[in-house]
């Protein structure tokens, strides 16, 4: 059975528990001994790996650390809410890591994609072609399961809470023919529709812009309301995913995205280029 995907609430709680222990100048072993726990239990709580969060356990830790109100009540409520699962629970066999949980609760997503249209913006036929290319050993049932999950994931673009999408695509993304010319034409028309909304900004990074700060690959920056959770950078690789949260790492990727934005075409020029390519594919 797949390991449950931690919610952002679990990450926020885990970060708070690590910070409180550090302020108390206690090791995990010391805290575990005082709580009469095995140290692995505290490790799981502090790393958002516990399948269940008991708010009474959190209350005990807050007692130990001497945490007063209103922070105390806020963290206990966070513990009570941590078990609330997202829409992706029914796709636990498809999604791994914390990407969809972060994506579901962010209010700003900044993408740079070097090779393919990001999953949130893929049409069904484009998604099917991409999944078949990336996973040549999958049978059609497995492919269709992942296509279904990807389409379900796109519902966050329709949610009531504000979500802004700021994405930059390398020119290779729109020039590489995935699934055939008709599929590409449909995909580019879908990108135009998304970029026409008030909640999205799309820019193309043309080949003639030369060398740039993200030539090592694609990345995503998740931003949350300041009082909820710090920015997280996500990097996807063939052998696994990487999540960066340190101030230094996040700042580096923010600067890279800023530089890409300056080198890319304007949103209006991008729309013109996409429309022209869509007509060519048709």
C-alpha positions as CSV (number, residue, x, y, z in Angstrom):
1,X,0.0,0.0,0.0
2,X,1.3,3.5,-0.9
3,X,2.5,5.7,1.9
4,X,-0.1,8.4,2.7
5,X,0.7,11.8,1.2
6,X,1.3,14.4,4.0
7,X,-1.0,17.4,3.9
8,X,0.4,20.9,4.1
9,X,-1.1,21.1,7.5
10,X,1.1,18.2,8.6
11,X,4.1,19.9,7.2
12,X,3.3,23.1,9.0
13,X,2.8,21.3,12.2
14,X,6.0,19.3,11.8
15,X,8.0,22.4,11.1
16,X,6.6,24.1,14.2
17,X,7.4,21.1,16.4
18,X,11.0,21.1,15.2
19,X,11.3,24.8,15.9
20,X,9.8,24.5,19.4
21,X,12.2,21.6,20.3
22,X,15.2,23.6,19.0
23,X,14.0,26.6,21.2
24,X,13.8,24.3,24.2
25,X,17.3,23.1,23.4
26,X,16.4,19.5,23.7
27,X,17.3,16.5,21.5
28,X,14.8,14.1,20.1
29,X,16.0,11.4,22.5
30,X,15.5,13.7,25.5
31,X,12.0,14.7,24.4
32,X,11.0,11.1,23.7
33,X,12.3,10.0,27.1
34,X,10.2,12.8,28.8
35,X,7.1,11.8,26.8
36,X,7.7,8.0,27.3
37,X,7.8,7.5,23.6
38,X,10.0,5.6,21.2
39,X,12.2,8.2,19.5
40,X,10.8,7.1,16.1
41,X,7.4,8.4,17.0
42,X,8.8,11.9,17.5
43,X,10.8,11.6,14.4
44,X,7.7,10.8,12.4
45,X,5.8,13.8,13.9
46,X,8.6,16.2,13.2
47,X,9.0,15.0,9.6
48,X,5.3,14.7,8.6
49,X,5.5,11.0,8.3
50,X,3.0,9.9,10.9
51,X,0.0,8.3,9.4
52,X,-2.2,9.7,12.3
53,X,-1.7,12.8,14.4
54,X,-3.2,12.6,17.8
55,X,-3.9,16.1,19.1
56,X,-3.4,14.9,22.7
57,X,0.2,14.0,21.8
58,X,0.7,17.5,20.4
59,X,-0.8,18.9,23.6
60,X,1.7,16.9,25.7
61,X,4.6,18.3,23.6
62,X,3.3,21.8,24.0
63,X,3.1,21.3,27.7
64,X,6.7,20.1,27.7
65,X,7.9,23.1,25.7
66,X,5.9,25.6,27.7
67,X,4.0,26.9,24.7
68,X,1.3,29.5,25.7
69,X,-1.7,30.8,23.9
70,X,-2.6,31.8,21.2
71,X,0.2,29.7,19.6
72,X,-0.9,26.7,21.7
73,X,-4.5,26.7,20.5
74,X,-3.4,27.3,16.9
75,X,-1.1,24.3,16.9
76,X,-3.7,22.0,18.6
77,X,-6.2,23.0,16.0
78,X,-3.6,22.3,13.3
79,X,-3.1,18.9,14.8
80,X,-6.9,18.2,14.7
81,X,-7.1,19.3,11.1
82,X,-3.9,17.5,10.0
83,X,-5.8,14.3,9.2
84,X,-8.1,15.9,6.7
85,X,-7.3,14.3,3.4
86,X,-7.4,15.9,0.0
87,X,-9.1,14.8,-3.3
88,X,-6.0,12.8,-4.2
89,X,-6.7,10.1,-1.6
90,X,-8.5,8.1,-4.3
91,X,-5.3,8.2,-6.4
92,X,-2.8,7.1,-3.8
93,X,-1.6,4.5,-6.3
94,X,-0.6,7.2,-8.8
95,X,0.6,10.1,-6.8
96,X,3.7,9.8,-4.6
97,X,5.5,12.4,-2.5
98,X,3.9,15.6,-1.5
99,X,3.5,17.4,-4.8
100,X,-0.3,17.3,-5.1
101,X,-0.8,18.3,-1.4
102,X,1.4,21.3,-1.9
103,X,-0.3,22.1,-5.2
104,X,-3.7,21.9,-3.6
105,X,-3.1,24.4,-0.9
106,X,-0.8,27.0,-2.5
107,X,-2.0,30.4,-3.7
108,X,0.7,31.0,-6.2
109,X,2.5,28.4,-8.4
110,X,5.5,29.5,-10.5
111,X,6.6,26.9,-13.1
112,X,9.5,26.7,-15.4
113,X,9.2,23.8,-17.8
114,X,12.0,22.9,-20.2
115,X,10.5,19.9,-22.1
116,X,6.8,19.4,-21.7
117,X,3.5,21.2,-20.8
118,X,3.0,21.0,-17.0
119,X,0.4,18.5,-15.9
120,X,-2.0,21.1,-14.7
121,X,-2.4,22.4,-18.3
122,X,-2.2,19.2,-20.3
123,X,-5.1,18.1,-22.5
124,X,-6.2,14.5,-22.2
125,X,-4.6,13.4,-25.5
126,X,-1.4,15.2,-24.7
127,X,-1.3,13.7,-21.2
128,X,-1.8,10.2,-22.7
129,X,1.0,10.6,-25.2
130,X,3.4,12.0,-22.5
131,X,2.6,9.2,-20.0
132,X,3.1,6.5,-22.7
133,X,6.5,8.1,-23.7
134,X,7.7,8.4,-20.1
135,X,6.5,4.9,-19.0
136,X,6.8,2.7,-22.1
137,X,6.3,-0.5,-20.0
138,X,2.8,0.5,-18.8
139,X,-0.2,-1.3,-20.0
140,X,-3.2,0.7,-21.2
141,X,-5.1,0.3,-17.9
142,X,-2.2,1.9,-16.0
143,X,-1.9,4.6,-18.6
144,X,-5.6,5.5,-18.4
145,X,-5.5,5.4,-14.6
146,X,-2.8,8.1,-14.7
147,X,-4.6,10.1,-17.3
148,X,-7.7,10.1,-15.1
149,X,-5.6,11.2,-12.1
150,X,-4.0,14.1,-14.1
151,X,-7.4,15.3,-15.3
152,X,-8.7,15.2,-11.7
153,X,-5.7,17.2,-10.6
154,X,-6.7,20.1,-12.9
155,X,-9.8,20.8,-10.8
156,X,-7.8,23.0,-8.5
157,X,-7.9,25.6,-11.2
158,X,-11.6,25.8,-10.6
159,X,-11.5,26.2,-6.8
160,X,-13.1,29.1,-5.0
161,X,-10.0,30.3,-3.2
162,X,-7.6,32.4,-5.3
163,X,-4.9,30.6,-7.2
164,X,-2.5,32.3,-9.6
165,X,-0.4,30.4,-12.1
166,X,2.7,32.0,-13.4
167,X,4.4,29.7,-15.9
168,X,7.3,30.0,-18.3
169,X,7.8,27.4,-21.1
170,X,10.9,26.8,-23.0
171,X,10.3,27.1,-26.7
172,X,11.1,23.4,-27.0
173,X,7.8,22.7,-25.2
174,X,5.7,24.1,-28.0
175,X,7.9,23.0,-30.8
176,X,8.2,19.4,-29.9
177,X,5.4,17.4,-31.5
178,X,3.8,15.2,-28.8
179,X,1.1,12.8,-29.9
180,X,0.9,14.2,-33.4
181,X,0.1,17.6,-35.0
182,X,-3.6,17.6,-34.1
183,X,-2.8,16.8,-30.5
184,X,-0.3,19.7,-30.4
185,X,-2.8,22.1,-32.0
186,X,-5.4,21.2,-29.4
187,X,-2.8,21.5,-26.6
188,X,-1.7,25.0,-27.8
189,X,-5.3,26.1,-28.0
190,X,-5.9,24.9,-24.4
191,X,-2.8,26.9,-23.3
192,X,-4.2,30.0,-25.0
193,X,-7.4,29.6,-23.1
194,X,-5.7,29.1,-19.8
195,X,-3.4,32.1,-20.4
196,X,-6.4,34.3,-21.3
197,X,-7.8,33.9,-17.8
198,X,-7.1,36.6,-15.1
199,X,-5.5,33.9,-12.8
200,X,-2.7,32.8,-15.2
201,X,0.4,34.3,-16.8
202,X,2.2,32.5,-19.6
203,X,5.5,33.4,-21.2
204,X,7.6,31.6,-23.7
205,X,11.4,31.5,-23.4
206,X,12.6,31.6,-27.1
207,X,15.7,29.7,-28.3
208,X,17.3,33.0,-29.4
209,X,17.4,34.2,-25.7
210,X,20.6,32.2,-25.4
211,X,22.0,30.6,-22.2
212,X,19.9,31.2,-19.1
213,X,19.7,30.5,-15.4
214,X,17.6,27.3,-15.6
215,X,19.4,25.3,-18.2
216,X,19.8,22.5,-15.7
217,X,16.1,21.7,-15.8
218,X,12.5,22.4,-14.8
219,X,11.3,23.5,-11.4
220,X,8.2,24.6,-9.5
221,X,7.9,27.2,-6.7
222,X,4.9,26.9,-4.4
223,X,4.0,30.0,-2.4
224,X,1.5,30.1,0.5
225,X,0.0,33.0,2.5
226,X,2.9,34.2,4.7
227,X,1.3,33.1,7.9
228,X,0.8,29.5,6.8
229,X,4.0,28.0,5.3
230,X,7.2,29.2,3.7
231,X,7.9,28.7,-0.1
232,X,8.8,25.3,-1.3
233,X,10.8,24.4,-4.5
234,X,10.0,21.2,-6.2
235,X,12.3,19.5,-8.7
236,X,11.2,16.3,-10.4
237,X,13.7,13.7,-11.6
238,X,13.7,10.2,-13.2
239,X,15.0,8.7,-9.9
240,X,12.9,10.7,-7.5
241,X,11.6,14.1,-6.4
242,X,13.4,16.8,-4.5
243,X,11.8,19.4,-2.2
244,X,13.9,22.4,-1.2
245,X,12.8,24.6,1.7
246,X,16.0,26.4,3.0
247,X,16.0,30.2,2.6
248,X,19.1,30.0,0.5
249,X,17.8,27.4,-1.9
250,X,14.4,29.0,-2.3
251,X,15.9,32.4,-2.9
252,X,18.2,31.0,-5.6
253,X,15.2,29.6,-7.5
254,X,13.1,32.8,-7.0
255,X,16.0,34.7,-8.6
256,X,16.2,32.2,-11.4
257,X,12.5,32.6,-12.2
258,X,12.9,36.4,-12.1
259,X,15.7,36.1,-14.7
260,X,13.7,33.8,-16.9
261,X,10.8,36.2,-16.8
262,X,13.0,39.0,-18.0
263,X,14.4,36.9,-20.8
264,X,11.1,35.5,-21.9
265,X,8.6,37.0,-24.4
266,X,5.9,39.2,-23.0
267,X,2.5,37.5,-22.3
268,X,0.9,39.1,-25.4
269,X,3.8,38.1,-27.7
270,X,3.6,34.6,-26.2
271,X,-0.1,34.4,-27.1
272,X,0.7,35.5,-30.7
273,X,3.4,32.9,-31.0
274,X,1.2,30.1,-29.7
275,X,-1.7,31.1,-32.0
276,X,0.6,31.0,-35.0
277,X,2.0,27.6,-34.0
278,X,-1.5,26.2,-33.4
279,X,-2.5,27.2,-37.0
280,X,0.7,25.6,-38.4
281,X,-0.1,22.3,-36.6
282,X,-3.7,22.3,-37.9
